[in-house]
Each structure stands twice: as structure tokens, then as C-alpha cells.
Amino acid sequence: MQDATEDAPPKSDAERRAEVLIRRQKRNLRKAAAEGFLSGVAAMLRPGDLALDCGANVGVVTRVLAATGADVVSFEPDPFAFAKVQSAFGDHPRVELVNAAVGTTEGTVRLMRAENFDDNPAGASVKSTILQGGRMIDEAAGIDVRMIDFPAYLEAKIAERGEIAFVKMDIEGAELDLLEEMGRRGLLAHIRCLVAETHERKFRDLRPRYRALRTLFAKKYPGGRVNLDWI
């Protein structure tokens, strides 16, 4: 049977431009919603709270969290981005910086960068990933970086503090394994609020697992408690 799309007429330049504008507008709306959500979270944070910024990049979210008076731990594996966040917050009394990826095991992992990293490191560093199969990622070239066992780290912090106020996670696909493991260990019950950007678009083969994760979390946690639509 012939696919109906084979008979569809080619799109005009105007139609393609319109689709690009629609996608851009949707992303802008998601970004505005995420920024509004973060502002609400920041308004609730207090001195003595603990906030974790996983995938800090150059520290945009770290800056918002640090301004609340909360204690902040920021994790960033890419040396380029870490140098930026270290320059901004290296002397901050309530910000701890960790040059490492977060994962489900302790050790060393290969960090792969975007194909255009050398041409635009400032813009491309947000795409650095430890997960193979991403679009427009140069898997042949990479650097070895430290990875910490994040569930074990959370367990230690929960034992120390009783709860974690906020976790932001933007780690380019590595969030799937991590969130699944956190769910299995019951760690989300001790986190007041978690936001994560998931990356179904970039990792097609993982989409069934993402759907299952979303279904499970939607049943167990309200959207304001665990938000998987961060930007």
C-alpha cells in the first residue's frame, strides 16, 4: 500500500517558513512558562534550603537559585561551561560547584559535544551529552569526564537534611536513566520540587521509555511537584 504522504504536494517556501515560525513560537511559550515556574519556585526557597542544578551550563539557573539565600550545588561536566560558571560563582559562599556529570554510577564517562562546538562553543555547550545517539552530536570526538552516582548523592543529602527543596535537571538525555532509578528508589518523595527537560525528540529509540516514565510520574506526583516539561 502506498504511503499517502508520497502523493502529497511539496511544501512551498511560505509553508516551510510558517512551520518554522510556529515551532519557534511554541518554544518561546515553553521558555516563558519555564521561567515563570522557576520564579515561583525561587519565591518559595529560603536560607537553609538545598537546591541542586544538574546541567548548570554557564549558570543561568544557578544565579536565580543563589539569589534566594538557599544553598546551591551546581553540576556541570563540560570544561568550557564549567569555567564560565566557576568564574561567576567560584567565590560565592552558598554555591558549591561540581565539575562532573550526574548518572546512576560513579566513575568516568565520555562527554560528546555538538558538531559545531569548535565554531560556537558558547552556544553549543548546552548540547554536550554522555548519551550516544543524539542528533548533530560528534560521537567520534569526545572528552572523558567524571560522573557521580547521583541517586547515592541524593540519599546522602536526604539523610543529612531530611529533604531537598529543589532539583533542576537538564542533562541532554541522561535524565531518563536517572529519573527511572530515582523513581525505583523512592527518592522523589523527599524532593519538594523537581523540574526536568526531557529529550524525546533527540533520542527516538528511547521514546517508549519516556512515555512510560511520564505515565508513571503523572499518576504518582502532581505536575507542580514533578515537572517533566521544563523548556
C-alpha positions in Angstrom: 0.0 0.0 0.0 1.4 3.4 -1.0 2.0 5.9 1.8 -0.4 8.8 1.5 2.5 11.2 2.1 4.1 10.1 -1.2 1.2 11.8 -3.0 1.3 15.0 -1.0 2.5 18.0 -3.0 5.8 19.5 -1.9 5.5 22.3 0.6 6.1 25.8 -0.6 8.7 28.1 0.8 6.0 30.1 2.5 4.6 26.9 4.2 8.0 25.9 5.4 8.7 29.4 6.8 5.3 29.3 8.6 6.2 25.9 10.2 9.5 27.3 11.4 7.8 30.3 12.9 5.2 28.1 14.6 7.8 25.9 16.1 9.8 28.9 17.3 6.7 30.5 18.9 5.8 27.2 20.7 9.4 27.1 22.1 9.2 30.7 23.2 5.9 29.9 25.0 7.5 26.9 26.7 10.5 29.0 27.7 8.3 31.7 29.2 6.3 29.1 31.1 9.5 27.5 32.5 10.9 30.9 33.5 7.6 31.7 35.3 7.7 28.3 37.0 11.3 28.9 38.2 10.3 32.4 39.5 7.6 30.7 41.6 10.0 28.1 42.9 12.6 30.8 43.8 9.9 32.8 45.7 9.4 29.7 47.9 13.1 28.9 48.6 14.6 30.1 51.9 18.0 30.2 53.6 18.8 26.7 54.7 17.0 25.0 51.8 19.1 22.9 49.4 18.7 23.4 45.6 20.5 21.3 43.0 21.3 22.5 39.5 22.1 19.4 37.3 23.4 20.5 33.9 24.2 24.1 35.1 26.0 25.1 31.9 27.1 28.7 32.4 24.9 29.2 35.5 21.7 30.9 34.4 19.6 28.9 36.8 22.3 28.8 39.4 22.2 32.6 39.6 18.4 32.6 40.2 18.7 29.9 42.9 21.7 31.6 44.7 19.8 34.9 44.9 17.2 33.2 47.2 19.6 32.6 50.0 19.3 28.8 49.6 22.4 26.5 49.5 23.1 25.6 45.9 25.1 22.7 44.4 25.7 23.0 40.6 26.9 20.1 38.5 28.4 20.7 35.0 30.6 18.2 33.2 31.7 20.3 30.2 35.0 22.1 30.9 34.2 25.1 28.8 30.9 25.7 30.5 32.3 24.9 33.9 35.0 27.5 33.5 32.2 30.1 32.9 30.1 29.1 35.9 33.3 28.9 38.1 34.2 32.4 37.1 30.8 33.7 38.1 30.3 31.7 41.3 33.7 30.3 42.4 33.8 32.7 45.4 30.0 32.5 46.3 29.6 31.4 49.9 26.5 29.4 49.3 27.2 27.8 45.9 29.2 24.6 45.5 30.4 23.8 42.0 31.0 20.2 40.9 32.8 19.6 37.6 31.0 16.3 36.8 28.2 14.6 35.0 25.3 13.1 37.1 24.4 9.5 36.4 23.5 6.2 38.1 27.1 5.1 38.7 30.3 6.5 39.8 33.3 6.7 37.5 34.4 8.2 34.2 32.2 8.7 31.2 32.7 10.0 27.6 31.2 13.5 27.1 30.3 14.2 23.4 29.8 17.6 22.0 27.8 19.2 19.3 29.2 19.1 15.7 29.5 22.9 15.7 31.2 23.1 19.1 34.5 24.5 17.8 32.8 27.2 15.8 30.4 28.2 18.6 31.3 26.8 22.0 29.2 29.3 23.9 26.0 28.2 22.0 26.9 24.6 21.5 28.0 23.7 25.1 24.3 23.3 26.1 24.1 20.2 23.8 27.1 18.3 25.3 25.9 14.8 26.3 27.0 11.5 27.7 24.3 9.6 25.8 25.0 8.1 22.4 22.6 8.5 19.5 21.8 12.2 19.8 21.2 14.4 16.7 24.1 16.5 15.4 26.5 15.2 18.0 30.1 14.4 17.1 30.4 10.9 18.7 33.8 10.3 17.2 35.3 13.1 19.3 34.8 13.5 23.0 36.4 14.0 26.3 36.5 11.9 29.4 34.8 13.5 32.4 34.0 12.5 36.0 30.5 11.1 36.7 29.0 10.9 40.2 26.4 8.4 41.4 23.6 10.9 41.7 21.0 8.6 43.5 23.6 7.8 46.1 24.4 11.5 46.4 20.7 12.3 46.9 20.4 9.6 49.6 23.3 11.1 51.5 21.8 14.6 51.3 18.4 13.4 52.3 19.8 11.6 55.3 21.7 14.8 56.2 18.9 17.4 55.7 15.7 15.5 55.7 14.6 16.7 52.2 15.9 18.5 49.1 13.9 21.6 48.3 14.5 21.8 44.5 16.2 19.8 41.7 16.6 21.2 38.2 17.7 18.6 35.6 18.8 19.5 32.0 21.3 16.8 31.1 20.7 16.1 27.4 19.1 12.6 27.5 20.9 11.2 30.6 17.8 12.2 32.6 15.9 9.1 31.6 18.1 6.5 33.3 18.4 8.8 36.3 14.7 9.6 36.8 13.8 5.9 36.4 16.3 5.0 39.1 15.2 7.8 41.4 11.6 6.6 41.0 12.6 3.0 41.8 14.4 4.1 45.0 11.5 6.4 46.1 13.8 9.4 46.2 11.2 11.8 44.7 9.2 11.5 47.9 12.0 13.5 49.6 12.3 16.2 46.9 9.9 19.2 47.3 10.0 20.1 43.6 11.8 18.7 40.5 11.9 20.0 37.0 13.5 18.2 34.1 13.8 18.9 30.4 13.3 15.6 28.7 14.8 14.9 25.3 12.4 12.5 23.4 13.0 14.5 20.2 16.7 13.8 20.2 16.6 10.1 21.1 13.9 8.4 19.0 14.6 4.9 20.3 14.0 5.9 23.9 10.5 7.4 23.3 8.6 4.4 24.6 10.5 4.6 27.9 9.9 8.3 28.1 6.2 7.7 27.6 6.1 5.1 30.3 8.0 7.4 32.7 5.6 10.3 32.1 2.6 8.0 32.6 4.0 6.7 35.9 5.0 10.0 37.3 1.7 11.6 36.3 -0.1 9.0 38.4 2.2 9.4 41.4 3.1 13.1 41.5 1.2 16.4 40.8 2.6 18.5 38.0 3.8 21.2 40.4 5.8 18.6 42.3 7.5 16.8 39.3 7.5 18.8 36.1 8.9 16.9 33.1 8.2 19.8 30.7 11.0 22.1 31.7 11.6 24.2 28.5 
